[in-house]
Amino acid sequence: MTPIAPLIEAFLDETLARQRGVSRHTRDSYSLSFQLLFMFAAKRLKVSPSALTLEQLDVGLISDFLEYLEDKRKNAPVTRNVRLAAIKSFFRFLEYRQPAALEHVRRVLAIPFKKTDQRLVPYLLREELQAVLDAPDPATRDGIRDRAMLHLAVCAGLRVSELTGLNLEDIDLSSMSIRVLGKGRRERTLPLWKTTGAALRAWLAVRGRVAAPEVFVNARGEPLSRWGFAYLLKQHAATAARAHPGLNKKRISPHVLRHTCAMIILQATQDIRKVSLWLGHATLTTTEIYTRGDPTEKLDAMESIVPPHLRRGAFQPSDKLIALLKRPS
């Protein structure tokens, strides 16, 4: 039996970090996928996660795990595919580390990805967004921090990992801009709205001197985690829903704020290239999802089209008696 713990440690530290040089955000995403898998397997097999073996992570267990993500955790198929991609990457690493388990590895690598629906991106309307931004209490330290986080998340369209990983040295309030290290190690500089700059100044004034270099920290002076921000957003969304009940029907996540920023930029500029640069996308193909969700472009197209005419004619109802006799008995 082959212990899984030293293998996963070697994969994360040696292969991902040192050899492939992936970013911390990518490594965190992989770590979360394995954390969910190992907790599921440990509960299913009634052993501790550190006692799991490679042989126990067979096709049946991994398939059950993927079903668990969708059925119990209510993850979308795209999230399921992200978890499966991490698992497959680890098993491709095992092809060279554990040649004796080659057949076992190949069966796992044969698990197919699930087809996903290309749905319209969810985003907040202007009045809904304003209600969420107004939810934190600016009379408290936490409220000042949360207000700055929410404004920055919307203004810059940051991924949650980019927001929580933002350092003090990345902010330049004199030029009203921030520097972001995004996905794929792509660096970009983004301007700040005046309101966002004011919110950041207010937070930095009360943040205090803490050891953590990250901009946003919790009450203990430790960096705020992505789960911490998601929890705070959920609380503020519930507060905003009291003024706008329609928010109760929307699932508001950190990525919804990113989508909202994209729609604001698209509607303001009508230029998908600027949206792509703002969000830090590698290709325009990724950004095209926002054009499907923006109705203004369709309205502009409709106004420039000469529609075909309707054939004239008038409807003549049939005789009431004949219609009565034609009714099925």
Secondary structure by P-SEA (a helix, b strand, c coil): cccaaaaaaaaacccccccccccaaaaaaaaaaaaaaaaaaaaaacccccccccccccaaaaaaaaaaaaccccccaaaaaaaaaaaaaaaaaaccccccaaaaaaaaaabbbbbbbbccbbbbcaaaaaaaaaccccccaaaaaaaaaaaaaaaccccaaaaaaccccccccccccccccccccbbbbbbbcaaaaaaaaaaaaccccccccccccccccccccaaaaaaaaaaaaaaaaaaccccccccccaaaaaaaaaaaaaaacccaaaaaaaacccccccccccccccaaaaaaaaaaccccccbbbbbbbccaaaaaaaccc
